[in-house]
Amino acid sequence: MRAIHLDFASSRKPSMLGLLMFTVALLALMMVWQRHTHINQALLTLDQSILELKERKGLKPAEPELQAKSSVDLLANIEEAKKLASFLMIPWGDVLSALETSALDDLALLAIEPDAKKRQLKITAEAKNKDIMFNYLEKLEVSSELANVYLLKHEIVEDVDQHPIRFVAVATWKDK
């Protein structure tokens, strides 16, 4: 095997072309820096002129803290509007129709919680017994408005005389 000679400290002198390119790049950098400084100075002058004009007209300059606060408030309002818009986009007519047509005599609907992002409806109800609970879930599943109905959790309410079953079901509404 041959030995490799590595020369980390070259004794070569730079070429004229290399020196010329370095000089041109250095001059370009100095010109860009000078232009940048000139533009920043012009901006500062304009800002000062605007402040002077506002003072002459009796206008108070906006405080940066208030601007930041108003931006945060604006973003919060936008998020709230998005949530409201998604809530209003829920097909309430179809959802309520499915719940009404699936209603049973020995069943009480306690709460409905829509989730517009997931297009799901969380239904909390109480049934007299487990058969009524399962009948209700089956009726929801066969409705044309809801799909993917499943039982999330259930419990027997011991502190009520008739010991009803309180359950939570989840369903996805269909787009028409």
N, C-alpha and C positions, 0 to 999 in steps of 0.2 A: 504494500500500500504506500502511496505517495503522501508526503507531508504537505499540509496546506499552510501557506504563509498568509497571515492576516495583517494588514497594515492599517492600524487605527489612526495613526497620525501621518497623514499624507504630506509629502514635501512638495507636491505639485503646486504651481502658482495658478490662480484663477485666470480663465481666458478673458480676452478683451470683450467678447460677446457677452459673457456672464456678467462682467463688471458694468457693461453698458445697460443690460437688462435690469440689474440691481439699481442703477442710478435712475433709470426711467421710472421704475416702480416706486422708488423713494420720492421722486418729484411728484408723481401722481398722488401718492399718499398725502404729501404736504398740501397739494392743491385741494384735495377732498376735505382735509381737516380745516383749511382756511375757509372754504365754502360753508362747511357745517357751522363754524364759529360765526360767520357773517349772518347766516339764516337765523341762528339762535338769538343774535343781537337784534335783528330786525323784529323777531317775535316779541322779545322783551319790550322793545320800543312801542310796538303796536298795543301790547297789553297795558302799558303805562298810559298811552293816549286814550284807550278805552276807559280806563279808570278815571282819568281826568275829566273826560266828557260826561261820565256818569255823575261825578261830583258836581260839575257845573249845572247839570239838569236836576240835581237833587235826588238822584237815584242811589240807593244803598247797594253796595256790592254784595253779591250772594256769598254767604259763608260756606266754606267747604264742608263743614259738619252738617249743615242743613241740607246741602245737595246730596251728601252721602245718605243721610237719613231718608230723604224723599225717594232716592233710588231704591233703598231697601223696602220702603213702604210700597212703592210702585211694583216691585217684583212680588211682594206678598199679595198685593191686590190681583196681579196677573195670575198667580197660582190659584187664588181663591176663585177667580172667574173661570179658570180651566176646570176646576173641580165641579163648579156649578153647571158648566156646559155639559160635562160628561154625565152628571146626574140627570140633567134634562133630556139627554139623548137615550135614556132608558125607555124601552117600549112599554110604558106603564099600562096602556090599555090592554095589551096582550098579557102582561104579567098578572094584572088584577083579574082579568077574565079567566085565566087558568086557575087562579086561587078560588074564585067564586064557583066555577063549575066543579071543582074537586071537593068542595065543602061537604062535611058530614055532620049529622046531628049531634053526635057525642064527641065532637072535636072542637076545641077553641084555639083560634089562631092568636098567638100572643104578640108576635113581632115579625116584621120582614125587614131585612137589611140588604140593600142592593150593593154590589161592588161592580161599578161600571167598567173598570179596567179588565177584570176577569170575566165580565158578562155573567156574573153569578148572583143568585138570590139566596140568602140565608134565611130560612124559615124556622121560627120557634113556635111550637104549638104544644097543646096538652090534649091527650086522648084518654078516654075512659079505660081502655085496655089495649093490649098489644095488637089485637086483630084490627081494631079501628085505626091504629097508627099505620100498620102495614097496608090497609086498604087505601088510606089517604095517600101514602107514598106511591102506590100503584096508579091511582087516579092521576096524580101529578105527572107520572112518567108517561102515561098514554095520552096526555093532553098534547095538542098540536103546538102549543106555545113554549113548553118547557122540555128539556132533555137532560140526560145525565143526572137524574135525581138519585141521591143516596143519603142514607142516614149517617149523620156525623156523630151524634151521641144521644143517649137517652138515660133517664133515671126515673125511678118510682118516687113520687112525692109522698113521703111518710107522714108529714104533719097535716095532711088534709084527710078528711074522713073516708072518702071513697078511694084513696090512693091512686090518683091518675098518673099516667106516664107523661112526663114532660120530655120533649125531644127536640133536637135541632137537625134539620135536613138542609141539604144544599142542592140547588138546581141551576142549570144554565139555560138562559132564554135563547130562543131561536130567532134568527133574523128572517123576515118575510120578504 
